Amino acid sequence: MNNKITIAIDGFSSTGKSTVAKQLAKHLGYVYVDTGAMYRAVAYYAMSHGFIDENGFDKVSLIEHLENVNISFKFNDALGFAEVYLNGVNVEKKIRTLEVSKFVSTVAAVSEVRHKLVEQQQQMGKDKGVVMDGRDIGTVVFPDAELKLFMTASAETRAQRRYKELVVRGDEVVYNEVLKNVQERDYIDTHREDSPLVKADDAIEVDNSNLTLEEQFSVILELVNKTLNK
């Protein structure tokens, strides 16, 4: 397995992209990059600075402050994955809330935000041996990736997963609110002008509505091995 490849995993929110990407990276000894976390970090920054809330979005101020946004990943041995740091501060837990989820797709639709983060993502994957998940990895970030996957599942299945995840974390959430958030994010992600969420022509679709995590990993690992053996 000396021939390292780039694995691009795209798909809707809460399709388990990050889970399988982490599994693959660990199994292959590759670098894992959670691009969704990068957009969440920018959304969290915008919220913390009063640029976005229920009453509106001051897009101009966010764009003006983008040069002050520094996102990095630091591997946590105890957890077995890299956590997200915003300007040197660990924000891994803070960016995973439903509040951040409400604004992340709006912030991610800003071209200047996408341009800044795509540049960083391309830099992170320039030496291959990377598993990256997000919304535009196979179409924009790495259009030449050797393996492109597109993850999908019904909105209800995804909302149920996200709801369980948040409840386990101790967040007080209502299922219908989570479902509404999933549907709204789907709409914004697929309708934005800049790099909308679409399946790349050469991506392999994986519908995991009825797959366990083990079954999903097995299906995807087979696709990886086929690609590596080409």
MOBEL-V144532 format. One line per field, one symbol per residue. ss: DSSP state (H for helix, E for strand, C for the rest). phi: phi as a letter, one per 30 degrees, with the letter a starting at -180 (. if undefined). A space follows every 10 residues. Layout:
ss=???
phi=???
This chain:
ss=CCCCCEEEEE ECCCCCHHHH HHHHHHHHCC EEEEHHHHHH HHHHHHHHCC CEECCEECHH HHHHHHHHCC EEEEEECCCC EEEEEECCEE CCCHHHCHHH HHHHHHHHCC HHHHHHHHHH HHHHCCCCCE EEEECCHHHH HCCCCCEEEE EECCHHHHHH HHHHHHHHHC CCCCHHHHHH HHHHHHHHHH HCCCCCCCCC CCCEEEECCC CCHHHHHHHH HHHHHHHHCC
phi=.dddbccccc lddhcieded ddddeddcic dcbcdddddd ddddddddci dbaedlbcdd ddedcedccc cbcbdceddi bdcccchicd cedddcdded edcddddddd eddddddded ddddcdciib cbblcbddcb dbdcedbbcb cbadeddddd ddeeeddddj dcbceddddd dddddedddd cddchddbdd ecdcdbccec cddddddddd dddddddddd
